[in-house]
Amino acid sequence: MHSNLRVAFLASLALLQVIGSSGCKQTGKIAPTETVAPAAIVQPTVAPVVDLSMTPEAFLQATASADLFEIRMGKLAMQSADAQSVKDFGQRMAANHTAIQVIISKIAKEQSFTLPTSMNADDTATVDRFSAMQGVAFDKAYMTLMAEIHPKTLAVFRWQYDNCTDLAVKPFAVQTMPIIATHSRVSEQLNAEVNKEELRIAAELKAAELKAAEQRKAEAAAEIAAANAATLAKKSGSKKSKKQTQ
């Protein structure tokens, strides 16, 4: 993953692990309100294992950080995108995350939590990079990024949905997760449209790589079998030679 790309919440998680994961203990599972669709991108064969647990304070801080980025990127999409569907998606992101920001700011104030008020360095660099893009190029890059980060954002919300017991943060996670799930689903759909050709090529390359890997396995197995057969034949020939000599 490119270091400049925003991985919503997960980057914040890495920075906030020093706060610890106590405060939201395991409780009975709650069935999610919406099935989560995977991002329409070629995923790695083995996904890294990430600890998604956060304290209520860390979760709100990560949410606030992601909101600042989503709002800025959404407004940028409204200005720079070519496709109306991408402009509309950007408007939805800006509006939804502004509303979420209002809610968590209220919770943070009530519980004396400090929230970030500006984007971090990585997010600022990403916004700067996207600010130089226009039209179709922006559409492709923006929807690739959105399809990549939203399932990960959703995974963080899902953990809180399932496990958090904080009386203020738990309801927020439960009420907001369906919104994030919709963002994930729509970003996947738009990415599939905007990057249709790129995704087709990526899928073909992936299929070719898998086929080549299987071919290499088959060839290696055949070489081993041939070597084993040659060894057995040599041993058998040696035994026959000894018998004839006797």
C-alpha positions in Angstrom: 0.0 0.0 0.0 1.4 3.4 -0.9 2.5 5.3 2.2 0.7 8.5 1.0 -2.6 6.8 0.7 -5.1 7.3 3.5 -6.0 4.0 5.1 -9.0 5.3 7.1 -8.8 4.6 10.8 -6.0 2.0 10.5 -3.3 4.6 10.3 -4.9 6.4 13.3 -5.1 3.1 15.0 -1.3 2.6 14.7 -0.7 6.0 16.3 -3.4 5.5 19.0 -2.5 2.0 20.2 -0.4 3.7 23.0 -3.7 4.6 24.6 -4.5 0.9 25.0 -7.6 -1.2 24.2 -9.3 -1.4 27.6 -12.7 0.2 28.1 -14.7 -1.7 25.5 -14.9 -5.3 26.6 -16.3 -8.2 24.7 -20.1 -8.5 24.9 -22.7 -10.5 23.1 -22.6 -10.2 19.4 -25.1 -7.9 17.7 -26.1 -8.8 14.1 -25.0 -6.1 11.7 -27.7 -4.2 9.9 -26.1 -4.4 6.5 -24.0 -7.0 4.7 -20.6 -5.6 4.0 -19.5 -5.9 0.4 -15.7 -6.2 -0.2 -13.9 -3.4 -2.1 -13.9 -3.8 -5.8 -10.1 -4.1 -6.0 -7.7 -7.0 -6.2 -7.0 -7.9 -2.6 -3.8 -9.5 -1.4 -3.9 -13.3 -1.0 -3.4 -13.1 2.8 -4.8 -10.1 4.6 -2.7 -8.8 7.5 -4.1 -9.4 10.9 -5.0 -6.0 12.5 -6.1 -5.4 16.1 -9.2 -3.2 15.7 -9.9 -2.8 19.4 -9.8 0.8 20.7 -10.8 2.6 23.8 -13.8 4.9 23.4 -11.5 7.9 23.4 -9.2 6.4 20.7 -12.2 5.5 18.6 -13.6 9.0 18.7 -10.2 10.5 17.9 -9.7 8.2 15.0 -13.2 8.9 13.7 -12.6 12.7 14.0 -9.3 12.3 12.1 -10.9 10.3 9.3 -13.9 12.8 9.2 -11.5 15.7 8.5 -9.9 13.9 5.7 -13.2 12.6 4.2 -14.8 16.1 4.3 -11.8 17.7 2.6 -11.6 15.0 -0.1 -15.3 15.1 -0.6 -15.2 18.8 -1.3 -12.3 18.3 -3.6 -14.3 15.7 -5.5 -17.1 18.2 -5.9 -14.7 20.6 -7.5 -12.4 18.3 -9.5 -14.3 15.2 -10.5 -15.5 14.6 -14.1 -18.3 12.2 -13.6 -21.4 13.5 -11.9 -21.7 10.3 -9.9 -18.3 10.9 -8.4 -19.2 14.6 -7.7 -22.4 13.4 -5.9 -20.4 10.8 -3.9 -18.0 13.5 -2.8 -20.9 15.7 -1.7 -22.4 12.8 0.2 -19.0 12.2 1.9 -18.6 15.8 2.9 -22.2 16.1 4.2 -22.3 12.8 6.1 -18.9 13.2 7.7 -19.7 16.7 8.7 -22.8 15.4 10.5 -20.8 12.6 12.1 -18.2 15.2 13.3 -20.9 17.2 15.0 -22.1 14.2 16.9 -18.7 13.0 18.1 -17.7 16.5 19.0 -20.7 16.6 21.4 -19.8 13.2 22.9 -16.2 14.2 23.3 -17.1 17.4 25.0 -19.4 15.6 27.5 -16.7 13.1 28.3 -13.8 15.5 28.2 -12.1 13.8 25.2 -9.7 15.9 23.0 -10.3 15.5 19.3 -7.9 16.5 16.5 -8.8 19.7 14.7 -6.5 19.4 11.7 -5.5 16.6 9.3 -2.3 14.6 10.0 0.7 14.9 7.8 -0.1 11.8 5.7 -3.7 13.0 5.0 -2.5 16.5 4.2 0.0 15.1 1.7 -2.7 13.0 0.1 -5.0 16.0 -0.3 -2.2 18.0 -1.8 -1.5 15.2 -4.3 -5.2 14.9 -5.3 -5.5 18.7 -5.6 -3.2 18.5 -8.6 -5.6 16.1 -10.4 -8.6 17.0 -12.5 -11.3 15.2 -14.5 -11.1 11.5 -15.3 -7.7 11.1 -13.7 -9.2 12.4 -10.4 -12.2 10.1 -10.7 -10.1 7.0 -11.1 -7.7 7.8 -8.3 -10.4 9.1 -5.9 -12.7 6.1 -6.3 -9.7 3.6 -6.0 -8.8 5.3 -2.7 -12.4 5.3 -1.4 -13.0 1.7 -2.3 -9.8 0.8 -0.5 -10.4 2.7 2.8 -14.1 2.3 3.4 -14.1 -1.5 4.1 -11.3 -0.9 6.6 -13.2 2.0 8.2 -16.2 -0.2 8.4 -14.2 -3.0 10.1 -13.3 -0.5 12.9 -16.9 0.5 13.4 -18.0 -3.1 13.3 -15.6 -3.9 16.2 -17.1 -1.1 18.3 -20.6 -2.2 17.2 -20.0 -5.7 18.5 -17.8 -5.0 21.5 -18.0 -1.5 22.9 -19.9 -1.1 26.2 -19.4 2.7 26.7 -22.9 4.2 27.2 -22.1 7.2 24.9 -19.9 5.7 22.3 -21.8 2.4 21.8 -25.0 4.0 20.5 -22.9 6.2 18.2 -21.2 3.2 16.7 -24.5 1.3 16.3 -26.3 4.2 14.6 -23.4 5.2 12.4 -22.2 1.8 11.2 -25.0 1.4 8.6 -24.0 4.8 7.1 -20.4 3.6 6.8 -21.6 0.4 5.3 -23.5 2.3 2.7 -20.3 4.4 1.9 -18.4 1.1 1.5 -21.0 -0.4 -0.8 -21.4 2.7 -3.0 -17.7 3.4 -3.2 -17.2 -0.2 -4.4 -19.9 0.2 -7.1 -18.5 3.5 -8.3 -15.0 2.2 -8.4 -16.2 -0.7 -10.5 -17.7 1.8 -13.0 -14.9 4.3 -13.0 -12.0 1.8 -13.1 -13.8 -0.9 -15.1 -10.9 -1.4 -17.6 -8.2 -1.2 -14.9 -10.0 -3.7 -12.7 -10.5 -6.0 -15.7 -6.7 -5.9 -16.5 -5.8 -6.4 -12.9 -8.1 -9.4 -12.7 -6.6 -10.9 -15.8 -3.1 -10.3 -14.5 -4.0 -12.0 -11.2 -5.5 -14.9 -13.0 -2.4 -15.2 -15.2 -0.2 -15.1 -12.1 -2.2 -17.9 -10.4 -2.1 -20.0 -13.6 1.7 -19.5 -13.8 2.1 -20.4 -10.1 0.1 -23.6 -10.6 2.2 -24.4 -13.7 5.4 -24.0 -11.7 4.0 -26.2 -9.0 3.1 -28.9 -11.6 6.5 -28.7 -13.2 8.3 -28.9 -9.9 6.2 -31.9 -8.9 7.0 -33.5 -12.3 10.7 -32.9 -11.8 10.6 -34.5 -8.3 8.7 -37.5 -9.6 11.2 -37.9 -12.4 14.1 -37.7 -10.0 12.5 -40.2 -7.7 11.8 -42.5 -10.6 15.4 -42.3 -11.7 16.6 -43.0 -8.2 14.4 -46.1 -8.0 15.5 -47.3 -11.4 19.1 -46.9 -10.4 18.6 -48.8 -7.2 16.7 -51.5 -9.1 19.5 -51.8 -11.7 22.1 -52.0 -9.0 20.3 -54.9 -7.3 19.9 -56.8 -10.6 23.7 -56.3 -11.4 24.6 -57.7 -8.0 22.3 -60.8 -8.5 23.9 -61.4 -11.9 27.4 -61.1 -10.5 26.5 -63.7 -7.8 
